[in-house]
Amino acid sequence: MCAVPLRKDRDEAGAEVATKTNRRAADPDRGQRVAPELRPVNPAMATAMQRSVGNATLGRMIAQGPAGPKVPHAAPGTRGRKRTQDEVVERGDSPPTNQQKTEAGAATRATRSGKAGATPSVKGKGKGVEEEIGNPTLVFTSSYDGDEEQSLNGNNNIGFEQTATLRRADGMQTPAADAYDFWQEVSDESRQIVPTSVNYQPKKAPRRAWGVDGPFHPPYNDEDGNIVNAADRITFVDNPGFSTTTRMSAGYFLVDYTVRFRWKVRKKQGGRFTKAEPFWESDEMVHRVTSAFDAENPEEAVRVNHHAAGNRTWNVQLPN
């Protein structure tokens, strides 16, 4: 469906069509057009009138008599000056308001909820009803998932497994992914013996600053199995540490390792992911590993001492 032209252009177009259709001889004394009486028009003229003056006006013209649509009196010339309110030709009814263009020419459109920043809505009886976004629950579980011993020339798996599940408030119908911004942050540090170590002195990796952890944030991409995005919950499935493709291979030995996690939650703002305050923040959950390397017996297998962060449940209190 075509866009509605600007008011000035459309009014001028209507006046021009009407003026050309009803043109009469000029008054030789005054040099001005004489407004003619209403008269019948052919189908082509009626189509042009429909485009210029709108369906509503044309309908009223048709109802005036059995002779068919009639051309209204031509308005005085309008080029070069602005019409007064009484001279404005009535608009048609098409297209719908939400498809019309603004005076600046930009198409108008609504967000999912009808306005930016509104809470998501669910359908009620006969109309959309905004649903209150309640406080979710965050459940964290973790355990050690690795070898009990390691050796310098081994191929050792040392790591943890954990899940963080955000469940929407009871009674809500809005999908959790549409209601909450939920993300995971991480910070870690370690000491390792590496092939270039002198006299088996560990190399230290200093503590990293907090940062968003990999894929664990909106838009909750669940294609690789790290995220479960269900209607009532969002679950982050993680395996921090030195496992799978980052195992402690031959020539490497993990002396100690500490990794910290925390989670943040906020109401989703207008469908966008934002980390801006205000948000709710969890306590830190910490995993630790230590292993006493014996430089006098570098080939000896050594026990891995591990301490997983454990399990925790938070009743999230969303800020206003």
N, C-alpha and C positions, 0 to 999 in steps of 0.2 A: 504494500500500500504506500502511495507517495506521501511525502512529508507536507505539512501545511505551510504555505509561504508566509512570510512576515506580513503583519497587518497592512502596512503602508503599500507594499507591492501588490497585495491581493486587492485592496480597495481600488487602487488605480487601474488594475486590470479590469475590474468590474465596470468602472466608470467608462473606460475606453471602449469596451465591447458595446455597452449600452449607447454611447454617443455615436459610434460608427453606424449602428443599426438604425438609429432614428434621425440621421442627419437630414436636415431640411435646408432650403435656400436661406441665405442670410438676409437680415433686414438691411436694405441699402442705406437707410438713414443712420442706424446705430451701429452696424457692423457686428451685432451679436447674434448668437444662435437663438432660434425660437423653440421652446420646449414643445414637442408634438404631443398629441393625444396617444393613449395606449392603443396598440394595434397588434394583430396576430403575428407570430413568427413561425418560421419553418423549423423542422427537427434539428438541423445543424445549429441554428441560432439558439435553440433551447439547450442543446448540449453545452455550448459555450457559456450560456448564462449559468447553468448548473455548476460549472467549474469555477466561475468567478464570484457568484453571489451565495452559493451554498444550497443544500437540499431544502433547508427549512424555509428560506425566503421563496424559492421556486414553488414549493408546495402551496404557500399562501397565494401566489400569483395564479396558479392553476385553479384554485378554488373560487376565484373572483367571477368566473362566468364560463359558459359553454364554448366560447370561441377558442379555447386553448390558451397556452401561456402567452403573456403579453410583456412587452419590453417596458421597464419603468422609465419615467422621465430621466433623461441624461442629467447628471449632476453638473454644476458649473466646472470648468476646467480646474484640475487639482495639481497639475505639475508645478513644482517649484514652491508649493506651500503645503502646510500640514492640514489635514481635514479636521473639522470640529467633530465633537462626539456625535452630533445629530447627522452628520454626513457619512458616517462609517457604514459600509455595507456589511450586513450580518454574515458571520462565518458559517460554514457548514458544520456537520457533526462528525467529520472524519478527518484524520485518524483519531483513535482513542487518545485521551489526555496523556497517558503514560508513554505514547509513542511520538508525541509532538516535539518539535524543536523549540528551544528557547530563543529569545531575541538575539542572543549571541551566536546562535547556530549550533549549539551543542545539544545532542540528543539527551533527553532525560531518562534515567532508569533508576529503579529501586534496588536496594540490597535484598538479601534473602528475607530479612525480617521487615523490610520496608523502610528502614532508616539505619544509618551507620551507627554501630555501637550498641544497638538494641540487643536484648537477650534473645536467644533463639526462641522460636514459637512452635507450638503444636496445634493441630486443627481441633477446634471445639465444634459444637453444634451450630452450623450455619456460618461460622466465621473463624478466622485465625485468632487464637488466644495465646498471649505471651506466657510462657511457663517460667516460674521462678527457678533459678539455678541454685540448687542447694549445695551444702557442704559434702564433698566426697570423702571416702575412706581410702587411705594408702596402706597397703600391706606389703611388707618386705620379708623375704626369706632368703637364707644363704647357707652354704656349707662348703667345706673343702672338697676339691675334686682333683686329686693328683697323686703322685707317687709318695710313698712314705720314706723313701731314701733317694739320695742323688749322689753321683760321682762325677769327677772332672771329665772323664772320658765317656760318660753315658749320654743318653738321649732322653732327658728327664722332663716329665710333665708336671708342672707345679702351678696350680691355679685354683680358682673358686668358681662356683656356679651360684647365680642369684636371680631372683625375680622381684620386680617392683610393680605392683598392680594397683592402679587407681580405679576405684569403683564409684560410679555416680551415686548421687543421693537416692535414698529409697523413694519410690513413687514417681520418679522422673521418667519421662518418655523421650526427651531429647537425647540423641546419641552422645555418649561421653566425649567422642572426638569433636563434636560440634559445640560442646559446652565448656570444655576446659583446655587451657594451655598447660601441658605437663611435660617437664623435661628433666633430664638427668645430668648432673655435673660430676666431674672426677678430678682428683689430684693424687699424684703418686710420687714415690722416691724409692731408690734401690741402691744396693752395692753388689757388684759382681766381679768374679775373677774371669778375665778374658784372655785370649791367646797372647796378647801383647803385654800382659801384666808382668812386672819385674818382681821376682821372688814371691810370686803369688799374692801380691798386694792388690786388694780389691779396688776396682774403679767405681767411683761414686757418681750416681745420676742424681743431681739435686732435686729437691721437691718442686714439682711443676705447679704453676698457679692454677686455680680453679678454672675449668672451662667446660662448655657443653660437650658431652661424651658422644662422639660418633653419630649414629643415626637416631639416638634416643631423644627425639623432640618432634613436634608437629612438622609435617603433616602425617606422621605415624605410618610410614611406609612399611607394610607387612610382607613384602615380596620375598625377603631373604630370611624370614623366620626369627629375626631379632625382636619383632614387635607383634603382639596379638591385638588387633583392633576389633573389638566386639561392641555391640550396641551398648552394653551396660558397663564396660570396663576397657581399660588400656593397660597392657602388660608389657614391660620391658624385660626381655630374657637375655642375660649377659653372662659372659665367662671371662672375668678379669684374671690377669696373671700371665704365666708363660706356658701356654698349652697350644695344641693344634699346630698352626703354622709358626708359632713363636716359641716352641719348646727350647729348653736349655740343651743345645746340641754339644757334641764333643768339643772340649776346650773351654767350656763355659761352666761356671758354678755360681749359683745364687746364694750369696751370704745372708742377705736380708732384703726384705721387700715389704713396703707398706703402701696400701692403696685406700683412699677415702672416697666415699660417695655421699651425695645429698641430692634431694629432689625439690623442685619448685612447682607450684600450682597457682594458676590464676584463672579467672573467668575469661573466656575468649572474647576479644574485643572486635565486633563488627566482622567476624569471619577471618580476621588476620591473626597470625602468630606474632606475639610480641613478648619480649622478656622484660619489658619496662615494669617498674614498680607501679602499684603495690602488688605483691605476691606473697603466698605462704611458702615457708621454707622448712624442710625437715631437719632433724638432728643429723650429725655426721655418723655414718656407719663405716667402720674401719676393719679391714682384713690385714693380717700380719703373717709373715713367714721368716723364720731364722734357721740357719744351718751352720754348724761349727766346722769350718774347713780345717783340716790338719795338714799344715805345710810339710811336716815331717813324713807324712804318709799320703801323698797327693792322690794316689790311686784308690784309696780306701773309700768305700761307700759310707755316707754319713746320713744320719737321721734328719728328716725334715720336720721341724717344729712349726705347726700351723695353728692359727687361731682365726676362725671365720667370724664375721661381724654378728652372726646370729639372726634372730627373727624379731620383727617389730611391727606394730600397728599404730597408725596415727589417725586421729579424727581431725581431718583438715578443717581449719577455720579460715575461710576465704575472706580477705579484706574487702571493704566496701569500695 
